[in-house]
Amino acid sequence: MDLSYFLAKRISTEQKGGFASSIHTIAIVTLSIGLAASIVSFLIMEGFQATVKDRIYSFSANILITRLSLSNSMEEQPFDFKIDLYKHPDQINQIKHIQEFSHKAGLIKSEDDVLGIVFKGVGRTFDQSAFKSNLVEGSFIHFADSGYSRDVIVSRVIADKIKASVGYEITVHFFQDPPRFRRLNISGIYETNLSDYFDGKVIIGDLSLIQRLNNWPDSVAGGLEVFVKDINQVEETYQQIGESMDYDLFIEKVSEKYIQVFEWLGLVGRQVRILLVVILIVVCVNMISVVLILVMERTQMIGLLKAMGAQDKVVRRIFVFQGIRLIGRGLLWGNVIGLGLCYLQHQFKFIKLNPHDYYMSYVPIGWDWPVVIFLNVLIFVVVTLVLLLPTAIVSRINPIKAIRFD
């Protein structure tokens, strides 16, 4: 057995119940709290970012294809959406699904108020499974065999404003010349909590209704929404679509269309990383203090070992091994505390949020195990390397003075 490891283990056993034992406890508690705080922060960040992104992508897909236009209108320029990419989406492996859509501005007139809205028309190809998590009441649109469906889905925000619920009939006035209106039935209510972008203004209906109002043929729409199999492949898919697309079509990533939200999510990520740096600094300073105290308490032992011929590196390794034992225990308890708190929040959702401010009603947890492993390895490696600093004092201890040290 290695001499340094043997002495470190023997010292740790003998120090139970004494002053050094209290120092050990402080070091373990500090490491545990630091790792637990890091795990909780990163898993909450992962859950928060994933939840917001999923809600945006479930409503607007990952990539949008529209006709190139200099207009800032919500209504897109029409084009024949049955292009080669629409007919053969499998020509790009990363594409999961493609669906057509159009927008049209209008007003909902209720007994007490008039509310401006954007009517989003979708077709039978609409991916209802992706949107299902947003549907909180009722059912999706029932498409008619001929003509167009009168069903619409409104947001919880709009439903509350016009005092309507599932089964109510509403009158929607569309902006065009001459003006037209349609009586539509609310078949469902959705909620994304992204009021500034969706809930506050968008209702979902049948694309055939917009085609009828605009005198478009069935093959014409305002744009295409492209879903990607892996969110990490959006950039690659975007470039491949751009290479195969006509020059009169405009391709846009949804992350760029709603760039304010994604920049905000990036800011949240930076804040969590700054927190990790602060935690590392606190843990490292604490471990340096603990090892220095342990070295000072064992000054006579150090002098005796050096007098017997032990090299400085052998003596230093004793305290490094002691520090590593403390780090291991701290990491163990840190994982138990951090993952335990995350599990309880994931199961019971006891920490609530204001959905109008945070886009969700509770603190989400994103189980990213590579991140948990990375945090453990990072803290272990950094703190272990830091242990070399306080143990350097061993080389300055004079054996004769150390033996006489009291």
Helices and strands as residue ranges (DSSP letters): H 3-14, H 19-60, E 63-67, E 79-80, H 84-87, G 89-91, E 95-109, E 114-122, H 128-131, G 132-134, E 135-138, E 151-155, H 156-161, E 169-174, E 180-190, I 195-199, E 202-206, H 207-213, E 220-221, E 223-228, G 231-233, H 234-244, E 249-253, H 254-257, H 259-297, H 299-307, H 312-348, H 355-358, H 369-386, H 388-391, G 392-396, H 399-403
